[in-house]
Amino acid sequence: MSADLFIPRSLDEALRMVQTHGAGLLVMGGGTMMMAHINEGIFFPQKVMSLARAGLSGVYRNGHTQIGATTNLAEVSRVSDYPILAEAAYQIGGPAIRNMGTIGGNLYMPQPAGDLAVPLLAYDAHVELASPSGSRTISLEDFLAEPRSHRGVHELLVAVHLPTSSGHAAYLKLGRREANTPSVVAVGVRVVMDRQGQISDARIALGAVGSFAFRAKNAEAALIGQSLNTKSIADVAQIAMEESNPFTDALATAWYRRRMVGVFVKRTLEQLTK
């Protein structure tokens, strides 16, 4: 079975194709996930559009940082002013995957994949969505929680926006192997401290322990006004564990994932004390 392949040379051209073909058009960034499914015979799309040449790649800085949706993971891994985003990107796959996979495509991957959402949540990222009728920018948190059926059929993810990074951040991922493996749990934390060493702002993001990556807001709130010490870290790890809603799959049981949330939130916060 053959498919029609469209390769638009601009965002406007891509949006016209989406408007013309609607929900029957499969949109690909780097294709690392979709091509694997096609090759395995999971589905056979009749119409495919690649965004590889639509002009949506690159990292731009102008008061904040904008990362185009088709920027590959290798380039994201070199964005040194957001170190835990760079670290998470570097841990995805091998060089071939990082040179093909894109930041936008990664955000559409179902759990337990889609690791980049975790550090991006810790950095308060927003995403820009474009359609033939205009564009909108929403928080990544809202984008991930929004049912896909509620998103416009004609919308494309075109960029990720990051505010200037502040505070101290850390990221840890547990997988069944050292590299090129889905997460059992992924944790990203970022804290801002005042001059007395007390936390004035906090983000704790969790991946692979729910239907989408999310912020553990009760655990974040428990950190405010605290210093990082053995008791506060243990208390916050327990709260984060209770906030998780993990699932069982071939990698791990829900019970094990929940236990690992506590362990890895603790370890991630401990990194910030060193």
N, C-alpha and C positions, 0 to 999 in steps of 0.2 A: 504494500500500500504506500503510495507517495503522498506528500503533503506540499502545499503551496508555501514557499518561504518568502517573507517580505523583509527587506533590510532598509528601513528608512534612513535618510541622511540628515534628518533634523527632528526636533521635538514636534514641530507643527505637522510634519509629514506623518510621524508616528501617531499623533492624535487623530489625524484624518483616517488613518487605517483602522484605528480602534473604533472610531465612530461608524465606519462603513461595515466592519465585520462583526462588531459587538462581542458577545460572550463566546462566540465560536472561534475566536482568535486566541491562540496560546502565545503569551508574551514571555520572552526569555531575556535574562541579563547575560550571564556567562554560559548558562545552559548546563552547569554541572549536575544539578538535580534533575532537571527535566529530561536531558538526554539519557541519563541513566535509566529513568522510567521508560522512556521510549525504547531503548535498546533491550530492556528486559521484557518488553511486551505488555507492560502494565496498561498503557493506553496508546492510541494512535491518533494524534490530532491531525485534522485535515488542513488547518491553516496555522502557520507559525510566524511570529514576528520577532526578530532579533533586534535588540536596542544597542548592539555593539557599536554601531556607527551613527547613532543619533545625537552625538555631541553631549552626552550626559555624564562624562567622566572627568575627573580632576578634583584637586583640592584647592580651595580658594579662601583667602583670609582678608577680611575687611571689617574689623571690629568684632567679628565672630568668624567661625570656620564653617564653610560649606563644602560638603563632600558629595559629588555627583553620584547618582544612583548606580551607574555602571562602572564606577571606580573599582578596580580589582583589589582583591584582598592583599596582594603583595604591596600595593601602594598604600593601602590603609595601615599595614604593619609598619610603615615608616613615618606615620604621623606622630612624631615624638612628643608634641605638646599635649597629647592625650595618651599617656603611657599605657593605661590598662586597656584601652581600645586597640592600640598597636599590639600589645601582648596577646590579646584574645584573637586578633586576626592572624598573628604568626602561628598560633597553635592549631589553626584549622587546616587539616589536610597536609599535603606535601607541596613542593614548589609548583607542580603542574596545576593542582587545584587552586592554589592562591593566585596564580597568574590568569586563571579563567573565571573563578567565582567572583561575584560582585557584592558590594555592601547592600545594595537594594535587594538582590536575590536572596541574600542571607536572611533578611528581615521577613521574608515570606516563607521561609522554611519552617515546617512544623516542629514542635518539640519532640524529642530532646535535641534536635539540631537548632540552628539559628543562634549560635553563641554570641554574636555581636550585639544582640539586643541588651544583654546584661551590662556591659560597660557603657553602652549608650544611655541606658536608663540612669546609671550612676552619674553621668555627665549632663542630665536634663536635656537630652536631645529632642529636637522636633523634626518632623518630616514634612516635605512639601509634595503635595499631590496636584497634578495638572489634569485638566479635562478640556474638551473643546469650548466649554462655557466659561473657563477661568481656572484659577488655582486656589488652593487653600493650604494653610500650614497649621498643623495640629501637633500636640505633644506626642512623642513616641508612645508614651504610656496609653494615651487614648487610642492611638492607631492600633496597638497590639490588642487592646481589649474590645475594639469595635468588631462585631461579627462581619465576616467577609461579605455576607449577603447584603449588608447595609452600605457597603462601599459602592460608589458609582461604577457601573460596568465600564464606563469610558474613562475612568481615572487611571493615571500612571504615576507611580512613585518616581519623582525626578531628582530629589536631593535630600540629604540629611543635614540639618543645621545644628551646630554646637555652640553654646555660649563660651566665653573665655573660661578656661579651667581654673578652679580655685581649690584650696585645701590639699589634702593628701589622699591618695587612692591606692587600692590594691585589688588584685583579681586572682582567683584560684578556680581551677576546674578539676573535677574528678572524672576520669574515664577509665575504661577497661584496659586501655593501652596508654603509653606515653604520648602518642600522637596519632592523628588521623582517626579519631574515634568520637562518636557522639558522647554527650555529657551524661553522667549519672546525676551530677549537680554542678552548677556553675554559680559563682558568687562574685559580685562586684561591689565594693564599698568605697565611699568617699566621705570624708569628714572635714569640717572646717572648725578650727579651734581658736578660742580667744587667747589673750595674753596670759591668762591664768591656767591655760591648758585644759579648759573645759570646752566641750563640744557645743558649738552654736548652730550648726547645720549638719545634717547627715543624710546619706543615701545608702540603702542596702538593697541591691537588686539580685533576684534569684532566677535561675534558668533551669529547665528540665524537671521542675517540681510542680508543674501546673500545666494547664492547657496552653498558656503563653507565658513568656517571661514577665515578671512583675516586681514592683517595689514592696518590700516588707515594711509597711508604714508604721505598724505598731512597734516593731523593733527600732525603726528610725526614731520614733518619738521617745522611746525609752533611753536613747543615747543623749538627748538634748540636756545640757546642763551637767553632764557627767564627764569625768575624766576616764581615759581608757586604763582600766586596771583589771585585775583578775575577776573581781566580783561583777563589775559592770559588763565585761565581755561575756561572762558565763550567763548572766541574766538575759542579755540581748540575744545570744545564740539560742536560748530556750524559747524566747518569744518568736524568733524567726522560724524555728522548727514548728511551732504551733500554727503559724500563719500559712505554712506551705500546704499545698493540696496535691501531693504527688500521685503518680500513676504507676502501675506495674506494666513492664514490657519485657522484652528479651534481655535487656541489660541489667535490670534491677527491679526488685519489688518496691511497692509504695512504702512499706515499712522501712526498708533500707535507705531509700532516698530521703525520707524524713529524718532519719537518724544522721545521715550525712550532711543535711542542712545545718544541724547544730554543730557538728564537727568542723565544717568548712567555714561557716560564719565566724566561729571562734578563731580558727587559724588565720583567716583573712584579716580580722581586726587585730590580732596579735602582730601581724606584719607591720602595722602602723605604729607599734610601740618600739620598734627596733631602730 
